[in-house]
Amino acid sequence: MDLFGVFEQGAQQTQFEEADVEIIEPIEEFKIIKQREDEGCVHEWYAPEDHVKLENPKRMAKNYKFNLDPFQVQAVKCLEQYESVLVAAHTSAGKTAVAEYAIAMAKRDKARVVYTSPIKALSNQKYRELQSEFGDVGLITGDVTLNQNAFCLVMTTEILRSMLYRGSEIVREVAWVIMDEVHYMRDRERGVVWEETIILLSQKVRFVFLSATIPNAGEFAEWICRVKRQPCHVVYTDYRPTPLEHFLCPAGADGLYLVVDKQGTFKEDKFKEAISKLEDGGDKRKKKSTEGSDLFKLVQLIKAKDYAPAIIFSFSKKEVEGFATAIAKQDLNSVQEAQRIEEIYKNAMNCLSEEDRQLPQITHMLPLLKKGIGIHHGGLLPIVKEIIEILFQEGLIKALFSTETFSMGVNMPSRTVVFTSVRKFDGQVFRWIQGGEYVQMSGRAGRRGIDDRGICILIFDEKMDQDVAKGMLKGNQDPLNSSFHLSYNMLLNALRIEDTDPEYIIRRSFHQFQNERQLPEMKQKYQELKERTDKIQLENEDQVQHYVDLTQQIENVNYEMREILNNPMISLPFLAIGRIVRIKSREMDWGWGIFLNFMKRKLPKNESCVMLDVIFHVKQRRKQLNDPLVPISWLEQGEIEVVPVNMDHLFDISTIKVNLPRDLKNPEEKQKVKLTFQKIIKQFGEDGIPLMHPIKDMKINDQQIDALLEKKEKLQQAYQNADFKITNQQILKFNEKEKLLTSQKILRKQIELSSKMVLSDDLKRMKRVLKRMQYLSKEDIVELKGKVACEIQACDEIMLTELLFSGLFQELSAEEICAVLTCLVHDENANDKFVIKNDKLNQLYGKITDMGKKIFQVYQDSKINIEEKEYLASYKPQMMEIALAWCQGQTFGQICKSTDQFEGSIIRCFRRLDELLKQLQEAAKVMGNRDLETQFNESSKKLKRGIVFAASLYL
């Protein structure tokens, strides 16, 4: 497509017509112009007040063989003005075309451009793609350096940050930086790298940010405008080149139910029908999709309706492999496709030794691939993962079973996306998939120019509320919020380089910007709360205050007593079937019910709880819509339900016990129970039901209970003496005022925090640590230990620096050095019961934990908020013996047999270990220790061999 016509009119088009423009009040010296396009994209422009646009754009840097979409045209116009741009669009919308134009501009202008991506695998894929387009392209990752003098360099964001701290010549020549997947900036651990890099880059550098759709793109662009003092555009589109249809697939039932159509309309009737089919499944549903039956039928359906290729997402590696195996009886490929797969696969594996080609993962994968079934997760050998990606791009894999990491791959769309579960474990709890996660993964469905629609299918095996489903299926991407935090490496590096210090980076961070940006709104809200509080006029406020205090104190005493009385050993003997009990927590009062049964339930971390089955009277509900249980008075219109509750919420035990019928499912018997309870309430009143006395009835001999009963009696006496004449209206008013005052207090604290530099307390504490451990002088000069720590980015820099200066590595062999270092780079969740069999390695691990305890003590003395157990658990010994065996010459097959670790996890650990060894060689140079440098070099040689360091197929 020739865009010369567009640029000939460029000067006129940038003089925005008044009808299309909304000029917002300037914020400080910045202006914001919003231009709403009619062609499916929104363009916003953030610029310094004194900025002057270029009038004479140069010749086109690149012609396209296809017509650009409106958002691409708009973004290219911004680039030709030599202004930064954030392009936010859905997966497969065509953001890469904008990045390629920036690279073409750099080539035209004889300038240098850097393309950064979040992970090495993406860098390798992008290198291959860009090299075929532009030729002179280089690659720099922790593993590989190719053609580093090229005009276009592809690298991870961490590598670019490292170059900036070291003052590399390469970064001084850079005119453009393209940041792919910039929404990765919200990542809790690594997101800070993007912020540091943006802050440290020269003000002359222009940016191209490629992102998934984010609701606060304008906020990010405004931050760039302020911190880099340059214009930044937002070109945002919700347009999907291929519209999506979303189906529900109830486990154990037949058929798919279209719940969101191509226009994005949520179909309530179809949703209700799908939920009802789940209920109708009855015992059949108990077979669950984890056994593969539902998935087996679904893959058959995908094949029959020509919905392939399909990406089938699961949330654990074991599930991915289990599901793929479950459908392995199906053959989704033709004979010719199977032959082609075998040829490509064997050609790729020829780069391995004969021994490595016999590894179980390599031999077992080919039969599966020939059937058109693939697996993709972090536990695979990198070469296997890459060949599967290539086969998928070639259309030879029809069903790819993957973890969610594949949703971040380079342009690998499918026709169909399947979710094997609507819940995932996030490290703490099983929760519903969030809207942002669903958008990212479902975005892989629908191939542009090939499919008329993309198909998303959710298999679900439990009831789902309609609001939950809407939030998931029609949810938006999560906002781009800063995950900025301080690290010792950042502090030390910032103190070493000229014109920069930690405060400089913190004050320019997106975190600081977002905090300050909230200030005006928070101050306005605080003023509104104050005005609402002042309007509440309350008579006898002191007396009302006294009343509320007394009732609260009595309630607190009751809760303290319940904590003792709710010990199963004390209360369970009195909980006979039919006993009337009251269930109440601080959050909710369930009122009176009838005890039916109890059972012990195991909790995580070897804990347990007792669950009580209690009959309650609840509001009538629509069970097919999964309406929540709402307790109501037994005198109101409702229904009886048996509800499991935690024994911790047992509040009162009555002396009254009712006789229950054997069959509580019988409506007539249920009605009898209800009438019996209503008689009790009419006789005693809901507040007068007789209670078991802890001493007189339950015969408890406990001094603490005695003291609490005495305290309760005194408080009740004080309550009676006060002779309160207070109305419910006064109490409601008082509570409202107290709530508003509490909100004011919280908001005032937030305003105070937002008014000062973020993380200032953390900075003081961390500097205290560095000075106590002699990394910094009293004058904030970086000492030798600090300079050594600056070289270490692949692991905990403080721990490793302390181990270096302790002399630990001097007494170790090259193989043992590798074994010890795995504790610092292996980061996958581990088995708590793991035992090191090798005595020497066990001793060495003991030295690491001893050093950890010393460091933790300094952290604690410096008021660093960290748990000792959690800190020590971050050093994982699971790879020590594996690394030792590998460096001593065992084959990869042999070390795999000795562990339950995934092959891919072993290789990832070893490659990170090699990266760390390179950093340690530089650290040894800083120390002036040639012997240590030689030792680390020797360790690297022992490590680097065979399949572990096989070259990427993309290179």
VENNOR-V856077 format. One record per helix or strand of 2 or more residues. SS is the DSSP state (h for helix, s for strand). FROM is the first residue (numbers start at 1). TO is the last residue. If there is no record, write none. Layout:
ss/from/to
SS/FROM/TO
SS/FROM/TO
//
This chain:
ss/from/to
h/4/8
h/10/14
h/18/20
s/21/27
s/30/36
s/42/48
h/70/80
s/84/88
h/95/108
s/112/117
h/120/134
s/137/140
s/145/146
s/152/156
h/157/166
h/169/172
s/174/179
h/182/186
h/191/200
s/206/211
h/217/228
s/232/236
s/244/250
s/257/260
h/268/280
h/282/287
h/289/291
h/293/304
s/310/313
h/317/326
h/335/349
h/354/357
h/360/370
s/373/376
h/382/393
s/399/402
h/404/408
s/416/419
s/423/425
s/430/432
h/435/442
s/454/460
h/466/473
h/488/496
h/502/507
h/510/535
h/541/565
h/568/574
s/579/584
s/589/603
s/607/618
h/623/625
s/639/646
h/647/649
s/650/657
h/667/684
h/703/722
h/728/755
h/760/772
h/784/790
h/797/806
h/809/811
h/814/825
h/839/861
h/868/873
h/880/887
h/892/897
h/903/927
h/930/943
h/946/949
//
